[in-house]
Each structure stands twice: as C-alpha cells, then as structure tokens.
C-alpha cells in the first residue's frame, strides 16, 4: 500500500535527516516538506495525508497544537529533542515518539509499527460489529454507519477501498473488493467485472457489455464474467 506523508520541522538539517531515513521506504511518498507549521496547516486542511512526521518545538505554532488542529490525520509520529513531551504527544494518540538525533534502527521500528497498525486497522475497519439479520455496521473513517444489506445494489473496487452503493447513498470502506466478497454477508453478491460485484436482486437485464440494475443504474460487464451472470438469469 502506498502511503502519503508530510514532514514538518523548522530545522533544515532535521528535515533532511527525516527525508534521508524515508528514502529507505519507497512505499511512503513524501507529498510536501514544511519549515512552517502554519503553511503545513493550510496544506493539510485541503490535503489529508496518511502520516505526519512532526517536530514539536517550532515557532508560530507547536507541533502538538498543529496536531490538535488536524485530527483527521490517521497516523502521527512526533520527532523532538525533548523527551519530556512524550506524555502529551501520546495523549493525542500519536503512534510513535522519536528523539533527535534520529537513528536508523529506531526509525525502522517506527515504520514497522506503522505497517502493523495499518494491518490491524484494515482487519477491523470494515466490520466493527454485526447486528445480525440484514443489518451490518461499517466504519468510514471515524464514523460507524448502519447499512441494510438488502439496500446494497452493487460494490465497486477502488484499489484498497471498496465503494458500497445502496439505493440512496454511497459508502467507502477500507477493504479490497476481493476480501469483502469473502465475508459471509456478501457471499450472495455476483462479480460481473474485475472492479464490480452486484446484488442479484437488483438485476433487471444484461446487455453485451453492461448489467442494468433497477432505476436504470448500470455497471460494466467483463468478458470473462458473462457466463456467470447468464447462468444466474436462467
């Protein structure tokens, strides 16, 4: 999984050190590097990222204050010369706390912790709990949403995410389409394309390259899936 990050530190040498460490992890893409937390805040208000590597002691605004103002950032790693800030940083749910000067082995542990966290989050993000019957709970970011399975028309793959289209709304969950279809709740859904699966009860008709659903919604029909969908309609 490719991850986007932003580095914020008012010291040029420290910024270069973080960038040097990150070069060893090609899956982490540096979107921007800021010396000013104010400029970083302006960017982050419009561009959510996966990871923040954030200095604490900076002019204009501390890293801790910056973190408080961008709670949508999923992962935050504080980097500072002052270990006494550790308690306050973890109160903000920081994933890790690095003390300058950075050491390669310690930074490697931080990256491993990030990957472990994301793996666990992916396993639990989709289904927080099941209500039984026809209702499930999915987690979108920090919000839990109830969805009636009978109202789900189709699913669309978006890399590591899946869009769930109901009769009146769209939901985005952190799970691949393939993993989602392995869930017991979605085993009745039929894959009609590499990136689409449909709820059979909503199928109205099938053309040469589309599956037309109720309300004239349509999804593409992949060549290799035509026999499967035709067998269902028989």
PASEBA-1860 file (N, C-alpha, C; in nm, 3 decimals):
! residues 234
1> XXXXXXXX> 0.083/-0.118/0.000/0.000/0.000/0.000/0.088/0.124/0.000 ~ 0.063/0.215/-0.094/0.138/0.340/-0.096/0.079/0.436/0.006 ~ 0.164/0.498/0.084/0.122/0.591/0.188/0.178/0.730/0.159 ~ 0.097/0.832/0.180/0.141/0.970/0.162/0.176/1.031/0.297 ~ 0.283/1.107/0.299/0.322/1.169/0.425/0.362/1.315/0.402 ~ 0.364/1.388/0.513/0.413/1.526/0.516/0.512/1.537/0.632 ~ 0.622/1.609/0.608/0.723/1.632/0.710/0.719/1.779/0.749 ~ 0.712/1.806/0.879/0.708/1.945/0.927/0.815/1.962/1.035
9> XXXXXXXX> 0.913/2.047/1.007/1.021/2.072/1.103/1.086/2.205/1.065 ~ 1.110/2.292/1.163/1.166/2.423/1.132/1.317/2.420/1.113 ~ 1.380/2.306/1.145/1.525/2.293/1.131/1.558/2.219/1.001 ~ 1.637/2.282/0.915/1.666/2.224/0.784/1.741/2.092/0.796 ~ 1.838/2.083/0.884/1.915/1.959/0.898/1.827/1.844/0.946 ~ 1.736/1.876/1.037/1.645/1.772/1.085/1.548/1.728/0.976 ~ 1.502/1.821/0.894/1.416/1.784/0.781/1.490/1.690/0.687 ~ 1.614/1.723/0.657/1.695/1.640/0.567/1.719/1.501/0.626
17> XXXXXXXX> 1.733/1.494/0.758/1.753/1.365/0.823/1.630/1.276/0.809 ~ 1.513/1.335/0.828/1.390/1.257/0.812/1.375/1.209/0.668 ~ 1.402/1.297/0.574/1.392/1.259/0.433/1.492/1.149/0.398 ~ 1.611/1.158/0.455/1.711/1.055/0.431/1.664/0.919/0.481 ~ 1.603/0.918/0.598/1.550/0.793/0.653/1.437/0.738/0.567 ~ 1.352/0.826/0.518/1.237/0.783/0.439/1.276/0.726/0.303 ~ 1.392/0.761/0.254/1.435/0.707/0.124/1.447/0.555/0.126 ~ 1.460/0.497/0.243/1.470/0.352/0.254/1.334/0.283/0.248
25> XXXXXXXX> 1.226/0.362/0.239/1.091/0.305/0.241/1.011/0.361/0.124 ~ 1.029/0.302/0.006/0.966/0.356/-0.116/0.814/0.354/-0.113 ~ 0.755/0.276/-0.024/0.608/0.275/-0.016/0.553/0.401/0.049 ~ 0.641/0.482/0.110/0.598/0.606/0.173/0.640/0.723/0.085 ~ 0.542/0.792/0.032/0.568/0.902/-0.061/0.556/1.036/0.012 ~ 0.659/1.116/0.003/0.659/1.248/0.067/0.586/1.347/-0.024 ~ 0.470/1.394/0.022/0.395/1.490/-0.058/0.453/1.630/-0.047 ~ 0.484/1.671/0.075/0.537/1.805/0.098/0.627/1.804/0.220
33> XXXXXXXX> 0.719/1.903/0.224/0.806/1.925/0.340/0.791/2.072/0.379 ~ 0.764/2.097/0.507/0.740/2.234/0.551/0.833/2.272/0.666 ~ 0.880/2.396/0.662/0.953/2.451/0.775/0.859/2.529/0.866 ~ 0.742/2.568/0.813/0.643/2.647/0.887/0.520/2.563/0.917 ~ 0.483/2.549/1.044/0.362/2.475/1.078/0.236/2.544/1.027 ~ 0.240/2.676/1.014/0.124/2.750/0.962/0.101/2.713/0.815 ~ 0.207/2.709/0.737/0.195/2.669/0.598/0.152/2.523/0.587 ~ 0.203/2.440/0.677/0.164/2.299/0.676/0.015/2.285/0.704
41> XXXXXXXX> -0.036/2.363/0.799/-0.179/2.357/0.833/-0.265/2.395/0.713 ~ -0.225/2.497/0.641/-0.300/2.539/0.523/-0.306/2.427/0.420 ~ -0.194/2.358/0.403/-0.190/2.246/0.308/-0.275/2.130/0.356 ~ -0.263/2.095/0.484/-0.332/1.978/0.537/-0.482/1.998/0.548 ~ -0.526/2.121/0.558/-0.670/2.148/0.559/-0.735/2.104/0.429 ~ -0.657/2.107/0.321/-0.710/2.073/0.189/-0.661/1.938/0.138 ~ -0.557/1.884/0.201/-0.494/1.762/0.150/-0.469/1.663/0.265 ~ -0.567/1.583/0.301/-0.545/1.483/0.406/-0.434/1.386/0.365
49> XXXXXXXX> -0.354/1.346/0.461/-0.243/1.254/0.434/-0.253/1.134/0.527 ~ -0.173/1.032/0.499/-0.175/0.912/0.582/-0.087/0.927/0.706 ~ 0.028/0.995/0.691/0.125/1.003/0.801/0.179/1.144/0.814 ~ 0.194/1.189/0.936/0.263/1.315/0.966/0.390/1.285/1.044 ~ 0.503/1.333/0.996/0.628/1.332/1.073/0.644/1.476/1.122 ~ 0.628/1.495/1.252/0.602/1.630/1.303/0.695/1.667/1.418 ~ 0.771/1.775/1.398/0.851/1.831/1.507/0.756/1.895/1.608 ~ 0.800/1.906/1.733/0.714/1.966/1.836/0.749/2.112/1.859
57> XXXXXXXX> 0.877/2.142/1.881/0.918/2.278/1.915/0.944/2.360/1.789 ~ 0.846/2.440/1.751/0.856/2.524/1.632/0.797/2.661/1.662 ~ 0.846/2.764/1.594/0.788/2.898/1.611/0.649/2.903/1.549 ~ 0.572/3.003/1.587/0.437/3.028/1.538/0.334/2.932/1.596 ~ 0.368/2.803/1.596/0.273/2.703/1.644/0.351/2.576/1.677 ~ 0.326/2.518/1.793/0.395/2.394/1.828/0.338/2.279/1.746 ~ 0.418/2.173/1.737/0.370/2.056/1.666/0.248/1.994/1.733 ~ 0.243/2.003/1.865/0.128/1.949/1.937/0.002/2.028/1.903
65> XXXXXXXX> 0.013/2.159/1.896/-0.102/2.242/1.860/-0.144/2.213/1.716 ~ -0.047/2.196/1.629/-0.079/2.162/1.490/-0.155/2.030/1.483 ~ -0.109/1.932/1.558/-0.176/1.801/1.559/-0.321/1.813/1.607 ~ -0.343/1.897/1.706/-0.479/1.915/1.757/-0.573/1.973/1.651 ~ -0.516/2.050/1.561/-0.599/2.118/1.460/-0.618/2.036/1.335 ~ -0.556/1.919/1.327/-0.577/1.830/1.212/-0.603/1.688/1.260 ~ -0.711/1.669/1.335/-0.738/1.536/1.392/-0.770/1.430/1.289 ~ -0.798/1.470/1.162/-0.830/1.369/1.060/-0.708/1.289/1.017
73> XXXXXXXX> -0.587/1.336/1.052/-0.467/1.261/1.016/-0.462/1.131/1.094 ~ -0.456/1.018/1.023/-0.467/0.888/1.089/-0.344/0.855/1.174 ~ -0.226/0.887/1.124/-0.102/0.847/1.191/-0.013/0.968/1.213 ~ 0.033/0.985/1.335/0.122/1.097/1.366/0.244/1.044/1.440 ~ 0.361/1.082/1.390/0.488/1.049/1.455/0.555/1.180/1.493 ~ 0.571/1.202/1.623/0.638/1.322/1.670/0.789/1.298/1.676 ~ 0.863/1.402/1.636/1.010/1.397/1.639/1.058/1.522/1.712 ~ 1.133/1.505/1.820/1.171/1.620/1.900/1.302/1.595/1.974
81> XXXXXXXX> 1.362/1.702/2.021/1.483/1.692/2.103/1.451/1.683/2.251 ~ 1.323/1.689/2.286/1.283/1.699/2.426/1.193/1.581/2.466 ~ 1.249/1.478/2.527/1.172/1.359/2.564/1.054/1.388/2.657 ~ 1.062/1.499/2.732/0.955/1.530/2.827/0.820/1.555/2.759 ~ 0.821/1.573/2.626/0.695/1.594/2.554/0.622/1.464/2.524 ~ 0.681/1.352/2.560/0.625/1.223/2.519/0.485/1.201/2.571 ~ 0.462/1.230/2.699/0.330/1.204/2.758/0.222/1.283/2.685 ~ 0.247/1.410/2.663/0.147/1.493/2.596/0.123/1.446/2.452
89> XXXXXXXX> 0.228/1.401/2.386/0.211/1.357/2.248/0.126/1.231/2.241 ~ 0.143/1.138/2.335/0.064/1.016/2.330/-0.080/1.041/2.372 ~ -0.105/1.147/2.447/-0.243/1.185/2.476/-0.317/1.225/2.350 ~ -0.242/1.265/2.247/-0.302/1.299/2.118/-0.305/1.179/2.024 ~ -0.287/1.061/2.081/-0.290/0.935/2.005/-0.181/0.930/1.898 ~ -0.065/0.987/1.931/0.049/0.973/1.840/0.089/0.825/1.835 ~ 0.125/0.779/1.716/0.162/0.639/1.702/0.302/0.614/1.757 ~ 0.390/0.715/1.747/0.526/0.697/1.797/0.587/0.833/1.830
97> XXXXXXXX> 0.698/0.827/1.902/0.767/0.947/1.950/0.916/0.922/1.934 ~ 0.980/0.997/1.845/1.123/0.980/1.817/1.203/1.096/1.874 ~ 1.315/1.065/1.935/1.401/1.167/1.993/1.519/1.192/1.899 ~ 1.546/1.320/1.873/1.661/1.358/1.790/1.790/1.339/1.868 ~ 1.900/1.308/1.800/1.913/1.281/1.656/1.855/1.145/1.620 ~ 1.797/1.135/1.502/1.734/1.011/1.459/1.837/0.901/1.438 ~ 1.798/0.779/1.472/1.881/0.661/1.449/1.807/0.569/1.353 ~ 1.880/0.511/1.258/1.818/0.430/1.153/1.740/0.312/1.210
105> XXXXXXXX> 1.795/0.243/1.310/1.725/0.127/1.366/1.595/0.168/1.435 ~ 1.599/0.280/1.505/1.478/0.326/1.574/1.373/0.372/1.473 ~ 1.417/0.435/1.366/1.324/0.479/1.262/1.261/0.357/1.194 ~ 1.341/0.252/1.174/1.290/0.128/1.115/1.179/0.070/1.202 ~ 1.196/0.077/1.333/1.093/0.027/1.424/0.964/0.108/1.410 ~ 0.977/0.237/1.389/0.860/0.323/1.370/0.784/0.282/1.244 ~ 0.857/0.260/1.135/0.792/0.220/1.010/0.722/0.085/1.027 ~ 0.787/-0.007/1.098/0.725/-0.137/1.124/0.597/-0.120/1.206
113> XXXXXXXX> 0.601/-0.029/1.302/0.482/-0.003/1.385/0.370/0.055/1.300 ~ 0.404/0.142/1.206/0.303/0.199/1.116/0.236/0.088/1.035 ~ 0.316/-0.002/0.978/0.259/-0.111/0.898/0.175/-0.205/0.983 ~ 0.220/-0.234/1.104/0.141/-0.320/1.193/0.007/-0.254/1.225 ~ 0.011/-0.126/1.253/-0.111/-0.053/1.285/-0.209/-0.056/1.167 ~ -0.158/-0.034/1.047/-0.245/-0.033/0.929/-0.303/-0.171/0.901 ~ -0.225/-0.274/0.926/-0.275/-0.410/0.905/-0.389/-0.442/1.000 ~ -0.371/-0.404/1.125/-0.476/-0.426/1.225/-0.599/-0.342/1.190
121> XXXXXXXX> -0.576/-0.216/1.153/-0.688/-0.128/1.120/-0.768/-0.181/1.001 ~ -0.697/-0.238/0.904/-0.767/-0.289/0.786/-0.855/-0.407/0.823 ~ -0.810/-0.488/0.918/-0.888/-0.606/0.958/-1.014/-0.568/1.033 ~ -1.008/-0.458/1.109/-1.123/-0.423/1.192/-1.204/-0.306/1.138 ~ -1.151/-0.236/1.037/-1.217/-0.114/0.992/-1.351/-0.139/0.928 ~ -1.364/-0.249/0.854/-1.487/-0.272/0.780/-1.602/-0.308/0.872 ~ -1.584/-0.411/0.951/-1.693/-0.454/1.039/-1.653/-0.436/1.185 ~ -1.710/-0.338/1.249/-1.685/-0.319/1.391/-1.766/-0.420/1.471
129> XXXXXXXX> -1.886/-0.448/1.427/-1.970/-0.548/1.490/-2.083/-0.581/1.396 ~ -2.148/-0.691/1.421/-2.262/-0.730/1.338/-2.388/-0.722/1.422 ~ -2.492/-0.666/1.363/-2.620/-0.656/1.435/-2.708/-0.776/1.408 ~ -2.663/-0.866/1.323/-2.744/-0.982/1.290/-2.847/-0.949/1.184 ~ -2.904/-1.054/1.128/-3.008/-1.035/1.028/-2.954/-0.964/0.904 ~ -3.026/-0.861/0.863/-2.995/-0.793/0.737/-2.912/-0.666/0.757 ~ -2.875/-0.635/0.880/-2.808/-0.509/0.910/-2.664/-0.532/0.952 ~ -2.573/-0.453/0.895/-2.433/-0.457/0.935/-2.390/-0.315/0.971
137> XXXXXXXX> -2.276/-0.307/1.038/-2.216/-0.177/1.068/-2.084/-0.169/0.994 ~ -2.065/-0.066/0.916/-1.937/-0.043/0.851/-1.876/0.083/0.909 ~ -1.744/0.090/0.905/-1.673/0.204/0.959/-1.612/0.284/0.846 ~ -1.651/0.410/0.837/-1.596/0.502/0.738/-1.518/0.610/0.812 ~ -1.384/0.598/0.810/-1.304/0.691/0.890/-1.331/0.666/1.037 ~ -1.379/0.768/1.107/-1.411/0.755/1.249/-1.560/0.738/1.272 ~ -1.638/0.723/1.165/-1.783/0.716/1.176/-1.834/0.576/1.151 ~ -1.924/0.529/1.236/-1.988/0.399/1.217/-2.125/0.420/1.153
145> XXXXXXXX> -2.154/0.340/1.051/-2.278/0.356/0.977/-2.349/0.223/0.964 ~ -2.480/0.224/0.990/-2.561/0.104/0.971/-2.605/0.096/0.825 ~ -2.592/-0.024/0.769/-2.635/-0.045/0.631/-2.725/-0.168/0.625 ~ -2.837/-0.154/0.555/-2.924/-0.268/0.529/-2.872/-0.340/0.406 ~ -2.839/-0.468/0.421/-2.782/-0.542/0.309/-2.876/-0.547/0.189 ~ -3.006/-0.556/0.215/-3.099/-0.563/0.103/-3.105/-0.433/0.024 ~ -3.047/-0.324/0.081/-3.046/-0.195/0.010/-2.918/-0.174/-0.069 ~ -2.823/-0.268/-0.060/-2.698/-0.255/-0.134/-2.718/-0.305/-0.276
153> XXXXXXXX> -2.696/-0.216/-0.374/-2.716/-0.251/-0.515/-2.591/-0.314/-0.575 ~ -2.475/-0.250/-0.551/-2.353/-0.304/-0.609/-2.231/-0.252/-0.534 ~ -2.116/-0.314/-0.562/-1.988/-0.279/-0.500/-1.889/-0.243/-0.610 ~ -1.806/-0.143/-0.581/-1.705/-0.102/-0.679/-1.569/-0.097/-0.614 ~ -1.470/-0.162/-0.676/-1.334/-0.164/-0.623/-1.264/-0.032/-0.651 ~ -1.190/0.018/-0.550/-1.109/0.138/-0.563/-0.975/0.111/-0.493 ~ -0.891/0.029/-0.559/-0.763/-0.012/-0.500/-0.786/-0.082/-0.367 ~ -0.739/-0.025/-0.256/-0.753/-0.089/-0.125/-0.887/-0.060/-0.060
161> XXXXXXXX> -0.970/0.018/-0.127/-1.101/0.053/-0.074/-1.211/-0.008/-0.160 ~ -1.332/-0.012/-0.107/-1.448/-0.055/-0.184/-1.560/0.045/-0.160 ~ -1.623/0.087/-0.269/-1.741/0.172/-0.259/-1.864/0.083/-0.253 ~ -1.950/0.107/-0.154/-2.074/0.033/-0.138/-2.189/0.125/-0.179 ~ -2.257/0.091/-0.286/-2.367/0.173/-0.337/-2.501/0.113/-0.293 ~ -2.573/0.189/-0.212/-2.707/0.147/-0.173/-2.808/0.221/-0.261 ~ -2.935/0.201/-0.234/-3.038/0.266/-0.315/-3.038/0.416/-0.301 ~ -2.978/0.469/-0.193/-2.983/0.613/-0.175/-2.851/0.678/-0.132
169> XXXXXXXX> -2.744/0.598/-0.120/-2.620/0.657/-0.069/-2.500/0.574/-0.112 ~ -2.382/0.635/-0.100/-2.257/0.567/-0.128/-2.171/0.566/-0.003 ~ -2.109/0.452/0.026/-2.021/0.438/0.142/-1.884/0.391/0.094 ~ -1.780/0.431/0.165/-1.643/0.392/0.130/-1.581/0.322/0.250 ~ -1.536/0.198/0.230/-1.478/0.120/0.340/-1.338/0.074/0.303 ~ -1.257/0.055/0.404/-1.118/0.014/0.384/-1.111/-0.138/0.376 ~ -1.132/-0.189/0.256/-1.121/-0.332/0.229/-1.122/-0.349/0.078 ~ -1.042/-0.441/0.028/-1.046/-0.469/-0.115/-1.176/-0.540/-0.149
177> XXXXXXXX> -1.217/-0.530/-0.275/-1.340/-0.596/-0.318/-1.331/-0.747/-0.296 ~ -1.215/-0.805/-0.329/-1.198/-0.949/-0.311/-1.217/-0.993/-0.167 ~ -1.160/-0.918/-0.073/-1.176/-0.952/0.068/-1.319/-0.931/0.115 ~ -1.382/-0.829/0.063/-1.520/-0.802/0.102/-1.613/-0.915/0.059 ~ -1.591/-0.966/-0.061/-1.677/-1.073/-0.113/-1.657/-1.205/-0.039 ~ -1.549/-1.216/0.038/-1.527/-1.336/0.119/-1.609/-1.333/0.247 ~ -1.659/-1.216/0.283/-1.740/-1.203/0.403/-1.873/-1.274/0.382 ~ -1.921/-1.339/0.487/-2.047/-1.413/0.476/-2.162/-1.323/0.432
185> XXXXXXXX> -2.158/-1.198/0.477/-2.269/-1.106/0.446/-2.279/-1.076/0.296 ~ -2.168/-1.088/0.222/-2.168/-1.050/0.081/-2.150/-1.169/-0.014 ~ -2.163/-1.290/0.036/-2.139/-1.406/-0.049/-2.246/-1.428/-0.155 ~ -2.361/-1.365/-0.140/-2.465/-1.377/-0.243/-2.441/-1.281/-0.359 ~ -2.348/-1.187/-0.342/-2.319/-1.091/-0.449/-2.241/-1.160/-0.561 ~ -2.263/-1.113/-0.682/-2.203/-1.176/-0.800/-2.104/-1.080/-0.865 ~ -1.985/-1.128/-0.886/-1.884/-1.045/-0.952/-1.912/-1.045/-1.102 ~ -1.927/-0.926/-1.159/-1.959/-0.913/-1.301/-1.847/-0.845/-1.379
193> XXXXXXXX> -1.746/-0.803/-1.306/-1.635/-0.730/-1.366/-1.521/-0.734/-1.265 ~ -1.402/-0.712/-1.312/-1.287/-0.710/-1.221/-1.306/-0.612/-1.106 ~ -1.379/-0.504/-1.133/-1.396/-0.399/-1.032/-1.538/-0.385/-0.979 ~ -1.627/-0.475/-1.017/-1.768/-0.462/-0.976/-1.828/-0.596/-0.934 ~ -1.916/-0.588/-0.835/-1.999/-0.702/-0.796/-2.139/-0.647/-0.769 ~ -2.241/-0.725/-0.805/-2.378/-0.675/-0.793/-2.460/-0.765/-0.702 ~ -2.563/-0.706/-0.645/-2.663/-0.779/-0.569/-2.764/-0.834/-0.669 ~ -2.777/-0.967/-0.684/-2.862/-1.025/-0.788/-3.007/-0.976/-0.787
201> XXXXXXXX> -3.058/-0.938/-0.671/-3.199/-0.898/-0.665/-3.224/-0.767/-0.737 ~ -3.117/-0.692/-0.770/-3.134/-0.564/-0.839/-3.110/-0.574/-0.990 ~ -3.078/-0.692/-1.040/-3.052/-0.707/-1.183/-3.183/-0.702/-1.262 ~ -3.189/-0.611/-1.358/-3.306/-0.601/-1.445/-3.283/-0.674/-1.577 ~ -3.168/-0.650/-1.637/-3.135/-0.714/-1.765/-2.985/-0.701/-1.789 ~ -2.938/-0.771/-1.891/-2.796/-0.772/-1.924/-2.779/-0.746/-2.072 ~ -2.691/-0.653/-2.106/-2.660/-0.627/-2.246/-2.526/-0.691/-2.277 ~ -2.471/-0.663/-2.393/-2.344/-0.726/-2.432/-2.228/-0.683/-2.344
209> XXXXXXXX> -2.236/-0.562/-2.287/-2.122/-0.515/-2.207/-2.164/-0.444/-2.078 ~ -2.290/-0.457/-2.040/-2.337/-0.391/-1.918/-2.438/-0.479/-1.845 ~ -2.444/-0.459/-1.714/-2.550/-0.514/-1.632/-2.637/-0.397/-1.588 ~ -2.762/-0.401/-1.628/-2.852/-0.290/-1.595/-2.930/-0.327/-1.470 ~ -2.924/-0.239/-1.374/-2.991/-0.261/-1.247/-3.121/-0.180/-1.241 ~ -3.195/-0.198/-1.136/-3.317/-0.120/-1.117/-3.283/0.028/-1.111 ~ -3.383/0.110/-1.147/-3.364/0.256/-1.155/-3.264/0.293/-1.264 ~ -3.242/0.199/-1.359/-3.157/0.223/-1.476/-3.011/0.250/-1.441
217> XXXXXXXX> -2.969/0.208/-1.323/-2.826/0.210/-1.295/-2.760/0.099/-1.375 ~ -2.633/0.118/-1.410/-2.563/0.015/-1.486/-2.419/0.005/-1.441 ~ -2.364/-0.115/-1.454/-2.223/-0.138/-1.424/-2.165/-0.217/-1.541 ~ -2.036/-0.206/-1.567/-1.976/-0.278/-1.681/-1.976/-0.429/-1.658 ~ -1.990/-0.502/-1.766/-1.985/-0.648/-1.762/-1.857/-0.694/-1.830 ~ -1.771/-0.758/-1.754/-1.645/-0.807/-1.808/-1.665/-0.930/-1.895 ~ -1.582/-0.945/-1.994/-1.596/-1.057/-2.088/-1.591/-1.191/-2.017 ~ -1.503/-1.204/-1.920/-1.488/-1.332/-1.852/-1.598/-1.364/-1.753
225> XXXXXXXX> -1.692/-1.271/-1.732/-1.798/-1.292/-1.633/-1.935/-1.314/-1.696 ~ -1.943/-1.315/-1.830/-2.072/-1.324/-1.899/-2.142/-1.456/-1.870 ~ -2.069/-1.566/-1.872/-2.131/-1.696/-1.848/-2.188/-1.704/-1.707 ~ -2.118/-1.645/-1.612/-2.164/-1.648/-1.472/-2.296/-1.576/-1.458 ~ -2.304/-1.455/-1.514/-2.425/-1.376/-1.499/-2.540/-1.437/-1.578 ~ -2.512/-1.499/-1.692/-2.618/-1.562/-1.771/-2.675/-1.683/-1.699 ~ -2.589/-1.756/-1.628/-2.638/-1.873/-1.554/-2.730/-1.833/-1.440 ~ -2.705/-1.715/-1.386/-2.789/-1.667/-1.276/-2.927/-1.627/-1.328
233> XX> -2.931/-1.573/-1.449/-3.057/-1.525/-1.504/-3.145/-1.637/-1.559 ~ -3.088/-1.755/-1.580/-3.166/-1.867/-1.635/-3.269/-1.916/-1.535
END
